[in-house]
Amino acid sequence: MMFIISFFLTLAMGPVFIPFLTKLKFGQTVRDDGPQSHLKKTGTPTMGGFIFLVPLLIMSIFYARYDVRILPIALVTIGFGLVGFLDDFIKVVKKRKDGLYWNQKMLGLLIVAVIFSFYVSNTEIGSDIIIPLFGMEKTIDLAWFFVPFTILVLIASTNAVNITDGLDGLCAGVTLVVTLFFTVVAMTRCEWEYIKIFCSILSGGCLAFLAYNAHPAKVFMGDMGSLALGGAIGAVSIVMKMPFILFVAGGIYVIEALSVMIQVASFKLTRKRVFKMAPIHHHFELSGWREVKVVYVFWAVTFILSIAGLLLLGIKFY
């Protein structure tokens, strides 16, 4: 029910926000050194994260009457989204191509990550995490290392999802599959009811957003949307004690982030590029793949990795 309500609320937001963003001339700036087919996307409304974040916040506040634990996850999502909002605002209004300076952006992400990590460490969640190779019963206690580890997970997840947001429908579709994965896992324990609800709301929002973001995109989520999604799945993995399984189900995020790191390291050390362009989704485009093919393949890979994650956790389907 929450999935369906979220879907229709988000769907209804599109006709309201997209014309508004267009009127304000909040258009996307496309890299001129990227695939030439992307140049026609210049001017497409961005900051579309509003479309699914507003319903997410409203529904989370509504459900908090039954379980207030949903609010910290929703608020950390909005917190990362606000950092992305500032980045997008500077790009489209101040006309600064790169938005926030790197150190400003990282400081904003770090502040949100630190607050949430200290919150989690002082709740009943504890400092232990699940080792997926041994199902959901085997855990290790990180003790004092828990806070810095969770900060690292949040910073990594936000940046990796942000990097993945480069093709029409790619980030929203991959995140839809990942949030559905966590929804299924959350169904296995009654104490994860609020996580199941949160992931259902987010899944419904991602699916509805695809109606406007699938190729050819009518709106882009911007850093506001991608950083919020990265923070959401990072936070969910932490409260479920499953940051390691995020590396499996969210394998596409990992591959995208690694492709950038490998490209940068290779060029600095050897002055040669490993990929035609990074992130790797652009490499496939420049290799002759159509944009929609790259997106569909990445969705399919995420679905397969999510099934692998369920198997690693020992979740049975009978």
Secondary structure, DSSP 8 states (H G I E B T S, - for coil): -HHHHHHHHHHHHHHHHHHHHHHTT-B----TTS-GGGGGGTT-B--TTHHHHHHHHHHHHHHTTT-TTHHHHHHHHHHHHHHHHHHHHHHHTS--TT-S-HHHHHHHHHHHHHHHHHHHHTSTT-SEEE-GGGTTT-EEE-GGGHHHHHHHHHHHHHHHHHHHTTSTTHHHHHHHHHHHHHHHHHTT-GGGHHHHHHHHHHHHHHHHHHHHHSSS-S---HHHHHHHHHHHHHHHHHHTT-HHHHHHHTHHHHHHHHHHHHHHHHHHHHS--SSSSSSHHHHHHHTT--HHHHHHHHHHHHHHHHHHHHHHTT----
